[in-house]
Amino acid sequence: MSGKVWIVGAGPGAPDLLTLRAARVIEQAEVLIWTDSLVNPQLAAMAPEGCERLRTSTLTLEEVMGVMLDRVARGQRVVRLHDGDTCLYSALHEQRCRLEEAGVEVEVVPGLSAYQATAAALQSELTVPGLVQTIVLSRAGGRTGVPEHESLAKLAALQASLCLYLSARHVEEVQAELLLHYPADTPVAIAYRVSWPDQWLTVVPLQAMTQVSAERQLIRTTLYVVSPALAPPGEARSKLYSASHDHLFRAASQAISSAS
Ligand SMILES: C[S@@+](CC[C@H](N)C(=O)[O-])C[C@H]1O[C@@H](n2cnc3c(N)ncnc32)[C@H](O)[C@@H]1O
């Protein structure tokens, strides 16, 4: 079979956080298959009037693939829309395997992930010099499970900025494992439906993560960001913008003279 499918990241929710490329692809769709449990319906509405729209929340992978391959065989322009970015918990891999097996070309259009939207909403850099220089994106095991060598206790040992997807249902175990390595007062952002009109966002000490999540009855569309970088801004500064640091685009002496 020839043909092509566009697999597109829709961003965290707000329609104006969609990329221009993604908007162009949606506007040209003849068939739009979209993750209605997480993608904003306003984005599905951007597809042209005659476009066939298919919601995936009640479908199996086989059912989704059946429609996808059928419409491609009919020569239609098929767009598969996922929330956030396609490289994180999106089922891109399993769909791409089946499309390539069928000889269908795939183009992937990236989207803004929930962790990026959360960091922006908090006005936070998650890599503050001298404090933390690594971001880990992961999840609690849940039904999918994670390989043993990626257990939360092992990730926590890094004391990096740790962004946890799909973890609200398991927050009690998550907090217990994180406390094995992070200090109990490490700031944790609890981010619910970031960028949607009903966004709820707070920063609490790690030891209060479970209690606050339970009080808000958070189960889904919640991201946790555990990071020493979420503490109030201090004296940290980067080498990149330091006058005494030279690099490819700026000599140290130039920087000092232009600043004076
Ligand atoms: C199936 S995963 C998809 C992640 C998505 N591909 C991304 O890059 O953001 C869904 C999980 O992402 C997180 N998530 C997605 N959108 C969110 C939002 N607007 N606010 C907070 N968390 C969100 C939640 O942890 C949710 O359970």
The ligand as an ORCA input file, in Angstrom:
! r2SCAN-3c Opt
* xyz 0 1
  C      -0.994      9.633     27.717
  S       0.018     10.814     28.488
  C       0.432     11.810     27.114
  C       1.522     12.806     27.346
  C       1.673     13.767     26.180
  N       2.107     13.060     25.019
  C       2.615     14.926     26.483
  O       3.676     15.031     25.836
  O       2.294     15.750     27.324
  C      -1.159     11.747     29.378
  C      -0.571     12.334     30.643
  O       0.148     13.513     30.309
  C       0.013     14.473     31.324
  N      -0.729     15.617     30.757
  C      -1.143     15.761     29.487
  N      -1.706     16.973     29.307
  C      -1.633     17.605     30.502
  C      -2.022     18.892     30.964
  N      -2.600     19.781     30.142
  N      -1.798     19.216     32.258
  C      -1.194     18.329     33.095
  N      -0.800     17.097     32.713
  C      -1.010     16.743     31.427
  C      -0.771     13.797     32.462
  O       0.177     13.170     33.297
  C      -1.564     12.778     31.684
  O      -1.969     11.724     32.540
*
